[in-house]
């Protein structure tokens, strides 16, 4: 477990509702909606490396080197890599494989990056990267819940659950964003605001609003 996420496990496993990855949490959950296999929850080191390579191949292929490095820094975390791969749902009647968080993130990134309201290429790249990572806290918490083996979910308010996801997301993104700001201050501040991390830095509020609109539209289309 990586240093920047080692403190999150107890936060995300304590009294959480069982929820389906990619869906909104409800106030009361009656049964776990996802059953994970041991190989999904505890992959080998070789499998983790293979999964990380898969993420790198499917993450937004951006021209801005600082954004590319941001993604690599974020997914250097082994536990986050694991969180992007558990299958969600069952194999369909047509034989299609269950969806993974990585699938949802890839689709969201593709849609956000082609949103009609974005004016410049760098806005499209920021939108694609933000869409790819904006649910990382949720996926992290979903995996930690599964690791905790909560077969009898405990009711918890949506507000409390959202707060836990927000804390997890902040912990996951904090260091990669700090590194991005070091190499490209304006870009780092813009991405941080787009992801709702903070309001520091000299950024264009209209640009932030355009990119956030792209994220919202992409999420509605994906889910």
C-alpha positions as CSV (number, residue, x, y, z in Angstrom):
1,X,0.0,0.0,0.0
2,X,1.3,3.4,-0.9
3,X,2.1,6.1,1.7
4,X,-0.5,8.6,0.3
5,X,-3.3,6.1,0.6
6,X,-2.4,4.0,3.6
7,X,-4.6,6.1,5.9
8,X,-7.7,5.8,3.8
9,X,-8.6,2.1,4.4
10,X,-10.5,2.6,7.7
11,X,-12.2,5.7,6.4
12,X,-13.7,3.9,3.4
13,X,-14.6,0.6,5.1
14,X,-16.3,1.8,8.3
15,X,-20.1,1.7,8.1
16,X,-20.4,2.1,4.4
17,X,-23.4,1.2,2.3
18,X,-22.8,-1.4,-0.3
19,X,-23.1,0.3,-3.7
20,X,-22.5,-0.6,-7.3
21,X,-19.4,1.0,-8.7
22,X,-20.3,3.8,-11.0
23,X,-23.7,4.4,-9.4
24,X,-24.8,6.9,-6.7
25,X,-24.9,5.7,-3.1
26,X,-28.3,5.4,-1.5
27,X,-29.2,6.2,2.1
28,X,-30.0,2.6,3.0
29,X,-28.5,-0.4,1.2
30,X,-30.2,-3.8,1.6
31,X,-27.6,-6.1,0.1
32,X,-24.2,-6.0,-1.5
33,X,-24.5,-5.4,-5.2
34,X,-21.1,-6.6,-6.3
35,X,-19.3,-9.9,-5.5
36,X,-15.6,-9.7,-6.1
37,X,-13.3,-12.7,-6.7
38,X,-10.1,-13.1,-4.6
39,X,-8.0,-12.6,-7.7
40,X,-9.7,-9.3,-8.4
41,X,-9.2,-8.1,-4.8
42,X,-5.7,-9.5,-4.3
43,X,-3.9,-9.6,-7.7
44,X,-0.2,-10.6,-7.9
45,X,2.6,-8.1,-8.4
46,X,2.8,-9.3,-12.0
47,X,-0.9,-8.8,-12.5
48,X,-0.7,-5.3,-11.0
49,X,2.1,-4.3,-13.4
50,X,0.0,-5.7,-16.3
51,X,-3.1,-3.7,-15.1
52,X,-1.0,-0.5,-14.8
53,X,0.2,-1.0,-18.4
54,X,-3.4,-1.4,-19.5
55,X,-4.4,1.8,-17.7
56,X,-1.5,3.6,-19.4
57,X,-2.6,2.4,-22.8
58,X,-6.2,3.4,-22.2
59,X,-5.7,6.7,-20.4
60,X,-6.1,9.9,-22.4
61,X,-3.2,10.2,-24.8
62,X,-2.5,13.9,-24.3
63,X,0.1,16.1,-26.0
64,X,0.8,18.1,-22.9
65,X,3.6,16.4,-21.2
66,X,2.7,17.7,-17.7
67,X,-0.8,16.1,-17.9
68,X,0.7,12.8,-19.1
69,X,3.1,12.8,-16.1
70,X,0.2,13.6,-13.8
71,X,-1.6,10.5,-14.8
72,X,1.5,8.4,-14.4
73,X,2.1,9.8,-11.0
74,X,-1.5,9.1,-9.9
75,X,-1.5,5.5,-11.1
76,X,1.9,4.8,-9.5
77,X,-0.3,3.8,-6.5
78,X,-0.8,0.1,-6.7
79,X,-4.0,0.2,-4.7
80,X,-5.6,2.7,-7.0
81,X,-4.6,0.5,-10.0
82,X,-6.4,-2.4,-8.3
83,X,-9.5,-0.2,-7.7
84,X,-9.9,0.4,-11.5
85,X,-10.3,-3.2,-12.4
86,X,-13.0,-5.1,-10.3
87,X,-15.9,-6.1,-12.6
88,X,-19.2,-4.4,-12.1
89,X,-22.4,-6.5,-12.7
90,X,-22.7,-9.8,-14.5
91,X,-22.0,-11.0,-18.1
92,X,-24.9,-9.9,-20.3
93,X,-27.2,-12.2,-22.2
94,X,-25.3,-11.3,-25.3
95,X,-22.1,-12.5,-23.8
96,X,-20.5,-9.1,-23.2
97,X,-18.1,-9.0,-20.3
98,X,-19.0,-7.0,-17.1
99,X,-18.0,-3.4,-17.0
100,X,-14.9,-2.2,-15.0
101,X,-14.2,1.2,-13.6
102,X,-11.5,1.5,-16.2
103,X,-14.1,1.1,-18.9
104,X,-16.3,3.8,-17.4
105,X,-13.4,6.2,-17.0
106,X,-12.2,5.6,-20.6
107,X,-15.7,6.3,-22.0
108,X,-16.0,9.4,-19.8
109,X,-12.6,10.7,-21.0
110,X,-13.5,10.2,-24.6
111,X,-16.8,12.1,-24.3
112,X,-15.4,14.9,-22.2
113,X,-12.6,15.5,-24.6
114,X,-14.9,15.9,-27.6
115,X,-17.4,18.2,-25.8
116,X,-18.7,20.9,-28.2
117,X,-18.3,23.7,-25.7
118,X,-14.6,23.5,-25.3
119,X,-12.7,26.2,-27.2
120,X,-9.1,25.1,-27.2
121,X,-7.1,21.9,-27.5
122,X,-5.6,22.2,-24.0
123,X,-9.1,22.5,-22.6
124,X,-10.1,19.2,-24.3
125,X,-7.0,17.5,-22.9
126,X,-7.7,18.8,-19.3
127,X,-11.3,17.7,-19.7
128,X,-10.3,14.2,-20.8
129,X,-7.8,13.8,-18.0
130,X,-10.2,15.1,-15.4
131,X,-13.0,12.8,-16.6
132,X,-10.6,9.8,-16.4
133,X,-9.7,10.4,-12.7
134,X,-12.7,12.2,-11.3
135,X,-14.2,9.0,-9.8
136,X,-11.0,7.6,-8.4
137,X,-12.1,8.3,-4.8
138,X,-15.3,6.4,-5.4
139,X,-13.6,3.4,-6.9
140,X,-11.1,3.4,-4.1
141,X,-13.8,3.3,-1.5
142,X,-15.8,0.6,-3.3
143,X,-12.7,-1.7,-3.3
144,X,-11.9,-1.0,0.3
145,X,-15.5,-1.8,1.3
146,X,-15.2,-5.1,-0.6
147,X,-11.9,-5.8,1.2
148,X,-13.7,-5.2,4.5
149,X,-16.2,-8.0,3.7
150,X,-19.3,-6.0,4.6
151,X,-22.0,-8.6,3.7
152,X,-24.5,-6.9,6.0
153,X,-24.3,-3.2,5.0
154,X,-24.9,-0.5,7.6
155,X,-27.2,2.3,6.6
156,X,-25.4,5.7,6.2
157,X,-26.6,8.9,4.8
158,X,-25.6,9.9,1.2
159,X,-24.0,13.1,2.7
160,X,-21.7,11.1,4.9
161,X,-20.8,8.7,2.1
162,X,-20.0,11.6,-0.2
163,X,-17.8,13.1,2.4
164,X,-15.8,9.9,2.8
165,X,-15.4,9.7,-1.0
166,X,-14.3,13.3,-1.1
167,X,-11.6,12.7,1.5
168,X,-10.3,9.7,-0.3
169,X,-10.2,11.6,-3.6
170,X,-8.3,14.5,-2.0
171,X,-5.7,12.1,-0.5
172,X,-5.3,10.3,-3.8
173,X,-5.0,13.5,-6.0
174,X,-3.1,15.8,-3.6
175,X,0.5,14.7,-4.3
176,X,0.1,14.2,-8.1
177,X,-1.5,17.7,-8.3
178,X,1.3,19.2,-6.3
179,X,3.8,17.8,-8.7
180,X,1.7,19.1,-11.7
181,X,1.6,22.6,-10.1
182,X,5.4,22.5,-9.7
183,X,6.0,21.8,-13.4
184,X,3.0,23.8,-14.8
185,X,1.4,26.1,-12.2
186,X,-1.5,27.4,-14.3
187,X,-2.4,23.9,-15.6
188,X,-2.2,22.4,-12.1
189,X,-4.4,25.1,-10.6
190,X,-7.0,24.7,-13.4
191,X,-7.2,20.9,-13.1
192,X,-7.5,21.2,-9.3
193,X,-10.4,23.6,-9.6
194,X,-12.1,21.5,-12.3
195,X,-11.9,18.5,-9.9
196,X,-13.2,20.6,-7.0
197,X,-10.0,20.3,-5.0
198,X,-9.5,24.0,-4.2
199,X,-9.9,27.5,-5.5
200,X,-6.3,28.7,-5.2
201,X,-4.3,30.0,-8.1
202,X,-4.9,32.4,-10.9
203,X,-7.3,30.6,-13.3
204,X,-9.9,31.5,-15.8
205,X,-13.3,30.9,-14.2
206,X,-15.0,30.7,-17.5
207,X,-12.6,28.1,-18.7
208,X,-13.1,26.1,-15.5
209,X,-16.8,26.3,-16.1
210,X,-16.6,25.0,-19.6
211,X,-14.4,22.0,-18.6
212,X,-16.8,21.2,-15.7
213,X,-19.7,21.3,-18.1
214,X,-17.9,18.8,-20.3
215,X,-17.4,16.5,-17.3
216,X,-21.0,16.7,-16.3
217,X,-22.2,15.9,-19.8
218,X,-19.8,13.0,-20.2
219,X,-20.9,11.5,-16.9
220,X,-24.5,11.6,-17.9
221,X,-23.8,9.9,-21.2
222,X,-21.7,7.2,-19.6
223,X,-24.1,6.3,-16.8
